[in-house]
C-alpha cells in the first residue's frame, strides 16, 4: 500500500516504546514490501476486476503467516492490496525509463518482474530483448540494492506467429539470471499457456492462480522455506475457465481433465475437455396414418422427415 503520514511517526514512537521497556510486535515483523513490476499482465488484464495474480498471492502469503505490503504507483483490483507497478502495453524500454523513480518511491524488499511480452509482440529480436531484460535487472538492482528480484520466463501466447520468438526469448532468460547476483532468482511462468490464456496475451483467472502459485513457490524456495505449500492449481482436475472469443463475447464454462483414447485406441492420455452442444440433423420415420376431415377419412402414407436436435459432446477446443 502507499505510504501515509503514519510512517513519519513510526520510528520515533518505536524508540519511545523501547525506551520504556515495551515491546513493538509490528516493528519486529515489518511487512515484506513486494513490488509487482511489468506490463498489463502485472496489471491483471484478463481477470475479473483486474485482480491478476496479486490478490491470490497476498492470500497465500498472509495465510502462511507472512505480513506483506504490495507497493507501486498504480492500483487495480476489487479486493485486498491493489498496489503494483504495471502499465499496459509497456515494453522493457518503457519500464526501464521509469523504474528508478518508482523504486525510490516504493523501496521494495521484493520485486516480481514479468517483462518482455510487448517487445516480442512488436517482432523484436529475442536476443536483443534478453539484453534489454539484463539491463533492466541491473537498474532494479541499482535502485533496490538489498531487494530479492524474481525474474519470470514470460507466459505463453495464443498467437501462433509469436510462439517461436516467445520460446526463444524464454530460452535466453535463465542465462541472463545466472549472470546476476545470488539475490536474483529465475521463475518459470511459461507453463501458463493454452487454456490458461484468456485472450491473445493475458491469462484468465485460472492462469493467474497458476502465476500466483509459481511466485509463491519461488519465494518459498529462495527466502521462506518455512512457508507451507498448499492449493496447487497445476494439480486441479476441473476449472471454470473464461476465454475471449472477440472483444464483445466471453466464453465461460467448466473444463475437466479427462482420460481420452489416442487415435489408435491402444493408450489413453489426459486432456482438458469441456461439454459443448452441436446441432445434429437426422431423419425420423413417421408411420402412415388416417386423417379425418369432417366425414372424410384420408390415408397419409408413412415417410421420413428431416429434423434437428441439440447433441452434447466432449471437446478439447
C-alpha positions in Angstrom: 0.0 0.0 0.0 1.1 3.6 -0.4 3.0 5.2 2.4 1.0 7.5 4.7 1.9 10.1 7.3 1.8 7.4 9.9 5.3 6.3 8.7 6.7 9.6 9.7 5.8 8.9 13.4 6.6 5.2 13.4 10.3 5.4 14.2 10.2 8.0 17.0 7.2 6.1 18.6 9.1 2.8 18.4 12.1 4.4 20.1 9.9 5.7 23.0 8.3 2.3 23.5 11.7 0.5 23.5 13.0 3.1 26.0 10.0 2.4 28.2 10.7 -1.3 28.1 7.6 -2.1 26.0 7.7 -4.5 23.0 6.7 -3.5 19.5 5.4 -6.6 17.6 4.7 -4.6 14.4 8.2 -3.2 14.4 9.6 -6.7 15.0 8.0 -8.0 11.8 7.7 -5.2 9.3 5.6 -6.2 6.3 7.5 -7.5 3.3 7.3 -4.8 0.7 6.6 -6.5 -2.7 6.6 -4.6 -6.0 4.9 -6.4 -8.9 6.7 -4.9 -11.9 5.8 -5.2 -15.6 3.0 -4.6 -18.2 -0.7 -5.5 -18.5 -0.1 -9.0 -17.2 1.1 -7.3 -13.9 -2.0 -5.1 -14.0 -4.2 -8.1 -14.2 -5.9 -7.7 -17.6 -8.0 -10.8 -18.4 -9.1 -11.4 -14.8 -12.3 -10.2 -13.2 -11.7 -6.8 -11.6 -8.1 -6.9 -12.7 -7.1 -8.7 -9.6 -4.5 -10.6 -11.6 -2.1 -12.8 -9.6 -1.8 -10.3 -6.9 -4.8 -11.0 -4.7 -4.3 -14.7 -4.7 -0.6 -14.3 -3.9 -1.4 -12.0 -1.0 -3.9 -14.5 0.4 -1.3 -17.3 0.1 1.4 -15.3 1.9 -0.8 -14.0 4.6 -2.4 -17.4 5.3 1.1 -18.7 5.7 1.7 -16.1 8.4 3.8 -13.6 6.4 2.9 -9.9 6.6 3.1 -8.3 3.2 2.6 -4.9 1.7 2.3 -4.6 -2.1 3.8 -1.4 -3.4 3.7 0.7 -6.5 2.3 3.9 -8.0 -0.7 2.1 -9.6 -3.7 0.4 -8.1 -6.1 -2.1 -9.6 -8.4 -4.8 -8.3 -11.6 -5.2 -6.4 -10.2 -6.5 -3.1 -7.0 -6.6 -1.0 -3.9 -4.5 -1.6 -4.1 -3.4 -5.2 -0.8 -1.6 -5.5 1.6 -2.5 -8.3 4.0 -1.1 -10.9 2.5 -2.4 -14.1 1.4 -0.4 -17.2 -0.5 -2.0 -20.1 1.4 -2.1 -23.4 4.8 -1.2 -21.9 7.9 -2.7 -23.3 11.1 -3.3 -21.3 12.4 0.0 -22.6 9.5 1.9 -21.2 9.6 0.1 -17.8 13.4 0.9 -17.5 12.8 4.6 -18.3 10.6 4.9 -15.2 11.9 2.3 -12.8 14.5 4.4 -11.0 11.9 6.8 -9.7 9.4 4.1 -8.8 11.9 2.1 -6.8 12.9 5.3 -4.9 9.3 5.9 -4.1 8.3 2.4 -3.0 11.6 1.0 -1.5 10.6 -2.7 -2.2 12.1 -5.7 -0.4 11.0 -8.0 -3.3 10.5 -7.3 -7.0 8.4 -9.6 -9.1 9.4 -8.9 -12.7 7.5 -10.2 -15.7 8.5 -8.2 -18.8 9.2 -8.6 -22.5 5.9 -9.7 -23.9 5.3 -6.4 -25.6 8.8 -6.4 -27.1 8.0 -9.8 -28.6 4.7 -8.8 -30.0 6.5 -5.9 -31.7 8.6 -8.5 -33.5 11.9 -7.5 -31.8 14.8 -9.9 -31.9 14.7 -12.2 -28.8 18.4 -11.8 -28.3 18.0 -8.1 -28.2 15.1 -8.3 -25.8 17.1 -10.6 -23.5 19.8 -7.9 -23.5 17.3 -5.3 -22.5 16.0 -7.5 -19.7 19.5 -7.8 -18.4 19.8 -4.0 -18.4 16.5 -3.7 -16.6 17.6 -6.1 -13.9 20.7 -4.1 -13.4 18.7 -0.9 -13.0 16.4 -2.6 -10.4 19.5 -3.8 -8.5 20.9 -0.3 -8.5 17.7 1.2 -7.2 17.0 -1.6 -4.7 20.4 -2.9 -3.6 19.0 -5.2 -0.9 15.9 -6.5 -2.7 15.3 -10.0 -3.9 14.5 -9.8 -7.6 12.4 -12.6 -9.1 12.6 -12.7 -12.9 10.0 -14.6 -14.9 10.1 -16.5 -18.1 7.0 -15.0 -19.7 3.7 -16.7 -20.1 2.6 -18.3 -23.4 0.7 -16.6 -26.2 -2.3 -17.8 -28.3 -0.9 -16.0 -31.4 0.8 -18.8 -33.4 3.1 -16.5 -35.3 4.6 -15.2 -32.0 5.3 -18.6 -30.4 8.8 -19.1 -31.9 10.0 -15.7 -30.6 8.3 -16.3 -27.3 10.1 -19.6 -26.8 13.4 -18.2 -28.0 13.2 -15.3 -25.5 12.3 -17.6 -22.7 15.2 -19.9 -23.5 17.6 -17.0 -23.0 16.3 -15.8 -19.7 18.0 -18.4 -17.5 21.4 -17.4 -18.7 20.5 -13.7 -18.1 19.6 -14.5 -14.5 22.5 -16.8 -13.9 24.9 -13.9 -14.7 23.4 -11.8 -11.9 24.0 -11.9 -8.1 22.6 -14.5 -5.8 19.5 -12.4 -4.9 18.2 -12.6 -8.5 16.0 -15.6 -9.0 14.5 -17.3 -12.0 10.8 -18.1 -12.0 9.2 -20.2 -14.8 5.9 -18.7 -15.7 6.0 -20.1 -19.2 3.8 -23.0 -18.1 0.9 -20.6 -18.1 -0.3 -21.3 -21.6 -3.0 -22.9 -23.7 -6.3 -22.9 -21.9 -4.8 -20.6 -19.3 -4.8 -17.7 -21.8 -7.9 -15.5 -21.8 -7.2 -13.6 -25.0 -4.1 -13.3 -27.2 -1.6 -12.4 -24.4 -3.3 -12.4 -21.0 -4.2 -15.2 -18.5 -7.7 -15.9 -17.4 -8.4 -16.2 -13.7 -7.2 -19.8 -13.6 -4.0 -18.8 -15.4 -3.4 -16.0 -12.8 -3.9 -18.5 -10.0 -1.1 -20.6 -11.6 1.1 -17.5 -11.7 0.4 -16.7 -8.1 1.3 -20.3 -7.0 4.5 -20.1 -9.0 5.6 -16.8 -7.5 4.7 -18.2 -4.1 6.8 -21.3 -4.6 9.7 -19.2 -5.8 9.6 -17.1 -2.6 9.5 -20.3 -0.5 12.5 -21.7 -2.2 14.6 -18.6 -2.1 13.6 -16.9 1.1 11.0 -18.6 3.2 11.3 -22.4 3.3 9.1 -22.4 6.4 6.1 -21.4 4.4 3.7 -24.3 3.6 2.8 -25.4 0.1 -1.0 -25.5 -0.4 -3.6 -25.2 -3.1 -1.6 -26.2 -6.2 -3.7 -25.2 -9.3 -1.5 -27.3 -11.5 -3.0 -30.4 -9.9 -6.6 -29.3 -10.5 -8.8 -31.7 -12.4 -11.5 -29.3 -13.1 -11.7 -25.5 -13.5 -14.1 -22.7 -14.6 -12.3 -21.1 -17.5 -13.1 -17.9 -19.5 -11.8 -17.2 -22.9 -12.4 -14.1 -25.1 -13.9 -15.1 -28.4 -13.8 -11.5 -29.6 -13.9 -8.0 -27.9 -17.6 -8.4 -27.0 -18.0 -12.2 -26.3 -16.6 -14.2 -23.4 -17.0 -18.0 -23.3 -17.0 -19.1 -19.7 -17.6 -22.8 -18.8 -16.3 -25.7 -16.7 -13.4 -27.8 -18.1 -12.4 -31.2 -16.9 -9.1 -33.2 -17.1 -10.3 -36.4 -18.7 -8.7 -39.6 -19.9 -9.0 -39.8 -23.7 -8.1 -42.7 -26.0 -5.5 -42.0 -28.6 -6.2 -42.3 -32.3 -5.4 -46.0 -32.4 -7.2 -46.6 -29.1 -4.2 -48.5 -27.7 -3.4 -46.0 -25.0 -5.1 -43.2 -23.1 -3.9 -39.7 -22.3 -5.3 -36.9 -20.1 -6.6 -33.8 -21.8 -8.7 -30.8 -20.7 -12.1 -31.0 -22.3 -15.5 -29.3 -21.9 -19.1 -30.2 -22.9 -20.3 -28.4 -26.0 -23.5 -28.6 -27.9 -23.9 -29.0 -31.6 -26.9 -29.1 -33.9 -27.4 -32.6 -35.5 -29.7 -33.2 -38.5 -31.4 -36.6 -38.6 -34.2 -38.4 -40.4 -37.1 -39.8 -38.5 -39.8 -42.2 -39.8 -43.3 -41.1 -39.4 -45.7 -44.1 -39.9 -48.8 -43.9 -42.1 -52.0 -42.6 -40.5 -55.6 -41.7 -41.2 -56.5 -38.0 -41.1 -60.2 -37.1 -40.5 -61.6 -34.1 -42.2 -65.2 -33.8 -41.4 -66.9 -37.0 -42.6 -64.0 -37.8 -44.9 -61.1 -40.1 -43.9 -57.8 -39.8 -45.8 -54.8 -42.1 -45.6 -51.5 -40.4 -45.3 -48.6 -42.8 -46.2 -45.6 -43.2 -43.9 -42.5 -41.1 -44.8 -39.2 -39.9 -43.5 -39.0 -36.3 -42.2 -35.8 -34.3 -41.5 -35.4 -32.9 -38.0 -32.7 -31.2 -35.9 -31.7 -31.7 -32.3 -29.0 -30.4 -29.9 -26.4 -33.0 -29.0 -23.8 -32.7 -26.2 -20.2 -33.9 -26.8 -16.8 -33.6 -25.2 -14.5 -31.1 -26.9 -10.8 -30.0 -26.5 -11.4 -26.6 -28.0 
